[in-house]
Amino acid sequence: MSSAGLSASFPSAPSGRVGLFGIGLAAYWEQFPGLKERLEGYQSLVETQMRALGVDVVSAGLVDTAPAAAAAGQFFAAAGLDLIVCYIGTYATSSQVLPVVQRAKLPVLVLNLQPTASLDYEHIDTGEWLANCSTCCVPEISNAFARARVQFRVVSGTLQDDANAWREIGEWCRAATVANVLRSSRIGFLGHTYPGMLDMYSDFTMVSAQTGAHIEVLEMCDLDHCVEAVTEDEVELKSDIARQIFHLENVSDEALNWAARVSAGLDRLVEQFQLNGLTYYYRGLAGNRYEQLGAGVILGNSLLTARGIPASGEGDLKTCLAMKIMDSLGAGGSFTEFYAMDLKEQFVLMGHDGPAHLAISSRKPVLRGLGLYHGKRGNGVSVEFNVKTGPITLLGVTQTAEGSLKLMTAEGESIPGAIMKIGNTNSRLRFPLGPAEFVNQWCEQGPTHHCALGIGHNHAAIAKVAQLLGLPAVHVC
């Protein structure tokens, strides 16, 4: 996709903030000279590697006494963290670990990473053993966390050259960033939810309480005001961008001009309200101004989605959150629903009308002129493509009867083949289960009928996001 049109100023995505502390026992330092310094060097290596994973590391240093643990706990409680990481350098009592994490009330990742894969048993002395005995206190710390109801996970392995351990740590860092992105997000809600779609109705307070996201309620007159302010130069620029990014089919000059004008207005709307996402729908009436605006947003919202400001149609706020999560993981996140089952070739056809995540298209996307929007008023241009072939993940954000948001994932593959040429995104997706059984199992989880479609297999990272947010999660297949 061309970089043209990405020059507008939009809110930047924050990094995850991770609190890191190491542990050791102060009684060892006089007994074994140089041990403390050696462990501090290992901890510095962990810190460097974690920063390279893209998070902001807030270090409390090496905690070796209970009073130092209390001080570190106060420090972390005020640091605005998304995750706490405990690096075990050597044995330490659990009494100097629990106080570090209690006040922040966050999940803890315990790193049991030995400097070496094995010991020289014939020649090792006590000091060398203590420099390698991180695993000694992991059961004790785990017991203290479990009894104190502190959520935790343990990653065991070696300090360096351990791909499995550092992949797991990397997923936690990605999840911390996503949690921070959600807590920092301002999601615009423009218009109203598509009437009668009971699965999509959401309580704004519930969404803010469970994700930290702010919901900014917008009026159509807010968008109208922004579109009115657009200059002819802006319209011309947006039209040129559309011609660069899309293959145009049956698009009149009038339809392209209006879509470009609304796109420039949407940029202004995002800047004015500092939005990090947008969900929208407005029906309008008899070709009036708001109906024309509602019909003209697909180009602009597709461009916004490609820039990391997901736009979900039909007023589906929960799926906007899913798209935001997927985009923050670098997986895209296109607004999607079930279209059909192909029981002969064993795939599910999935897609949607309206905006889409252009960055994950398998080809140059089509901007198709439509004289009719099915189920919606108005006409204009719409986006058509299929997602890149290869591994994919579905992420649905739904709501339980008890009022909790719930994350749903499924991993599969996007496969090549013909798609419908109806001005909609639609992709052939194959899952480990056959299409009929997959749909059955997905629906048994009570999903919203929309979800976010992204590239790559991302279930493991999404499950960690759910843990950081304190939300239930389920993996289908």
N, C-alpha and C positions, 0 to 999 in steps of 0.2 A: 504494500500500500504506500502511496506517495506520502511524504512528510508534509506536503502542502496542507495548509489549513490547520496546522497544529500550533500556530504561533500565538493564538489567543492565550491570555493569562488566566490560568485556572488554579484552584487550590492544590498544593502539592501534597502527596501522600506521605504520612509520617512513617518512621521506622518503629519497630517494636522496641520497647525498653525492658531490658533484662537485668535484674539484679544478680550479681555473681559474688559469692563468698566462698572461701576455702576454709577447711577445718584442720586442726591439729591439736595436740595436747601440750600445754606450756611446760609441763614437767619434763618433757623430752629434751628441751632445748639445751639445758646445762649438761644433761647426761650424754648427749650426742651432738657435739659441736658441728656446725655446718648443715645440720638436718633442716632447720627452719629455712635457711636461705635456699637450700635445694628445692624444698617444697614450694616456696614463693616463686622460684623460677618456673616450676611446672605450672603453677597457677597463672603466671603471666602468659605462658604458652597457650593455655586454654582461653584466656581472655582475648589474645590476638586472633586465634582461630575463630572465635565466636564473632568478633567484630567483622571478620572477613565474610561471615555469613549474612551480613547486612543489618545487624541489630545494633542499637545503642546500648553498650554495656555499662552499667553502673556498678562499680566495684566497692565492696565493703572490706576488701583485703582478707588477710588470714585471721580467722577467729579462733582463739586458743584458750579462752576462759569463759565462764558463765557471764561475768560482767561485760566482757567484750561482745558477747552474743546479744545481751540486752541493748547495748548501744547500737549494734548493727541493725537490730529490729526496729528501733526508732528511726534510723537512717532510711531503711527500706520503706517504712510506712509512709514517709513523706516524699518518696521519690517518684511516684506516679508510674509504677511498674506494671508490666503485663505478665511477667513470669519471673520466678526466682530460681536460680541455679546454684546448687550446693556441690562444690568440687571437693571430694574427699582426698586429701593429701596423705593422711595417715590416720591412725586411730584417734578418735576424740569421743568424749562422752556425749550422749544424746542431750544432756542438760545444757550443753553449749551450742546446740543446733536448733532445738525447738523454739527458743525465744527469738531467733533471727527471723522466723517466718510467720509467727503467730499474728502479729499486728497487721501485716500487709494483707492477710487473708487471700492469698493467691496460691495456685498450684505450684508445686516445687518439683524441679527436675534434679534428681540426685545422680551425679557423675561418678561412677566407680571405675575410674580409668587408671590402670596400672602403667607405670613407665615402661615395663618390660613384659613380654608375653610369658616368660618363665624365669625361675630363679636358679642361680648357680648353687645348688644345695650343698655341695661339698665344701665350698669356701666362703659362703655368705656369713656375715656377722649380724648382730642384732640391729645395729644402726642401718645397715643396708636393707634388712628385712622391713624395718619400720618405714623406710622410704618407698616400699612396694606393697604395703599391707592395707591398701584402701578398702579392700573388701571386708576387712575385719569388723567394722562397725556398721555396715550397711543393714544387717538384720536388726540391730539395736535401734538405729535411726528410724527404720521402717515401722517398728513396733510403736515408737513414740508418736510418729506422725499418724498412724492408724488410730491409736487411742485418743489422740487430740483432734481427730477428724480433719486432718490436713490432707488435701489431695496431693498425691505424689506419684511419680514414676521413676524408675531406676534404669539407667543406661550403663551397662557393664561392657568392658573391653580394654583396649590399650590406649595410651595417651596419643600416640601417633600411628599413622599407617593402618588405621582400623576403619575401613570404608563403611561397614555396617553401623558402628557406633556413631560415627560422625554424620552419616546420612540421617539417623534418628535425631541427633541433636539439631541438624539443619532443618528438619521438619518442624521441630519445636520452635526454632527461631522464626521460620516462615509463619507458623501459627500465631506467634506473639505479635508479629507485624500485622497480620490480618485483624487480630483482636484490637490492636491499637487503631487501625484504620476505621473499624466499625465504631469504636468509642469516640472517634474524632469526626465522624461523618455528619454532614448536614444533608438530609434527603428531602428534596422538594416533592410535595404532593400537590399536583396540579389538576384541578377539576374534581372528579369523583370516581369511585369504582364503577365498573360496568354493571348496570342494574341487574340484579338477580343472581349474580355469581357469588353464592354464599361462601364458597371456599376462600375467597379473597378478602372478605371483610376483616379488618384488623383494628385493634385497639392501639392508638398511637402511644398511649402511656405505657402499655405493655411492651411495645417494641423498644421504646426508650429505656425502660427499666431493665430489660433483659439483654440489650446489646450496647446501650450507651449512646446510640445514634439519636440525633435531634431531627425531628420531623418538622419541616417548614411548610406550613399550609399556604398554598399559592392560589390566586384567583386568575381566571382567564384574562381579566383586564390587566394583570401584571405582565403577562406575555404580550398582550395587544400593545401595551405602552412601549415595550421593548422593540417590537416589530415596527411600530410607527417611527421609531428613532433611527432605523436602519437607513444608510445612505445608498445611493445608486452604485458607488464604488464598491461597497461591501457586497452588494448583490452580484455584481460582476465577478468579484473575487470568488465568492462561494460557487457561482456557476462554473467558473474555470476549474475549481477544485473538484466539483462533481464530475466534470468531463475527464479529468485526469484519473480519478479513482475508479469510476464506474464505466462499464459498457452500457450506453444508453439505448434502450429499445422502446419505440413508440412513445417517446417523451416529447411533448410539444414545447416550444419556446416559452409559452405562457405558464405551463405546469412547472418547468424547471426554474423559471424566474421566481415564481411564488415560493417553491420549496427552498430556494436559495435565500430569499428574503426572510422566511421564517427561521431558517437555520442561523442566520446572522442574529436574529432576535433572540433565539435560544442561547446563543453565546452571551449576549448581554444579560439575559435572565440569570444564567449561572454565575456570572461575575457579580451582579448586583446582590444576589442572595448568598454568595459563596457556597454554592452547592457542590456536593461530592457525588450526587446521584439524583435521579428524577423518576418519579412514577406519575403517570398521567392518563387521563381519558376525559373527553368532553363530547357530548352528543351533538349539541347545537340544534338548529331548527331551520328548515326551509331555506337553506343556503345562506344563513346569516353569517356575520363576521366570525363568530366563535366556531361555527361549523367549519368554515374555511380554514381557521387556524388549526383546529383539531385534525383536519385532513392534510395539513401541510407540514407536519412535524417529523415525518419519517426520515427524510434525508438528514436533517439537523441532529436528530436523536441518534442516528447511526454514527454520525461523526463524533458526537459526544461520547458514545459508548466506546468507540475505538480509542478515545483519549483517556479512558479510565473513569469516566463519569457515566455509569450505566443508566440507561433509560428503559424502564419496563412499561409496557402498554397496559391498557384496561384497568389502570389503578391498582395493579398488583404490587403492593409494597413489599410483601414477603419475598417475592421473586427478585425485586430490586436488591434486597439484601443478599440473596444468593448470588446474583450477578456481581455484586461488589466483592464478595468473598472470592469468587473464581478469578476475577480480574486482579485482585491483590495477590493471588498466588501465581500470577503470570500465565493463567490458563485460558484467558478470554472470558467467556461467560455470555452466551447469546440467549435471548428470550425465546423459549421453546415450549412446545406442547406436543402431545401424541397426535399424529396424523392418521396413521394406518398401520396394520400389521401385514407383512408379506409372508404368508404361511408356506409359500412354495420355496422362496429363497432364504427364508428364516432371518428376516431382519424387521426392525421397527422403523417406520418412516416418521421423523420428528422435525418440527420446524414451527414457524409462526409468520403471520403478516406483521408489517411494521418494522421497527428498528432492529438492527442486529449488530453483532460484534464483528466489524469488518476485518479485524486483524487475524481471524481464524478461518477466513474463507479459503477454499481450495484453489480458487482462481480469481480472476478479476471479477468482482461482483457486478451483477446487472442492476441497473436502475430502470425499472419497467413502468411505463405509463399505464394506469388502470382507470377505466371509465366507471368502475364500481368497486367499492370496498365492501367485501362481504360482511354482513352483520354490523356495519358501521355506516355513518352518513358520510357523504362527500366522495370525492375522487381526487386523483393526483398521481404521485409517483410512489413506488414501493421498492423494497430491496429484495433481490433474489440471489441466493447462492447455496452451496452445500459446504459443510465444514470439512476441513482438511482430513484426508484419509489417515488412519492410524489410531492410536489409543485415545479414548475420550472418557470423560466423567460427567455424569449428571449430578447436579446438586439441587435438591428441592428444600425449601424452607416452608414448613407447614406449622400448624398449631394444634395442640392436643385439646381434648375436652376439658382438661384441668387448667388450660390457659397458658401452657408453656409452648414457646417456639420449639420446633424439633427439626434437626437437620437430617436429610435423607440423601444417601449417595448410591450410585451404581456405576460400575466401570465396564466399558465395552470397547468397541472398535467402530470407527467410521469407515465404511467400505465404499468403493467406487460403484457407479451405476447411474442410470438415468433418473432424473428427478422431474417433478411437475414444473412447468413453466407458467406459473400463475402469479408471479410477483411476490412470492413468499420464499423465505428460507426453508429448505427441506433437505434432510440428510438421511442416508441409509445407515442405521446403527444396529450393530449385532452385539448381543450380550451372551455370556456363558449359558444362560438359560434360553430356551426357545422363546419366540415372541409372545406366545399365548401365556406360558408360565411366568415369563418376566412381568408382563402387564398384571397378571394376577397378584404376584408377590409385591409389586410396587404399590398397587392400589390397596392391598391389605394394611399398609402403613398409614392410610388416611392422608394422602398427599394433597397439596394444591394442584390444580390441573396444569399449571405452568411450572417450569423449572429452568435452571441455567445449564446450558451445554458448553463445556469447555474441553480443551485438548489436553492430552496426557492423563495419566492415572494419578489422581490426587486424593483418594479416599483417606490415606494415612494422615496427611496433613490436615484435612478437613475434620477428621475425628479429634485431632488435637485442638483445633479451633473451638470445637464444641466443648471440650473439657475446660479450656481457658474461660469460656463464657458461661460455663455451668449449665449447658443445655444438653438435653438428650440427643443422641444421634443413632442412626440405624443404617446398616449397609445391606442393600439388596443384592443378591447373587453372592 
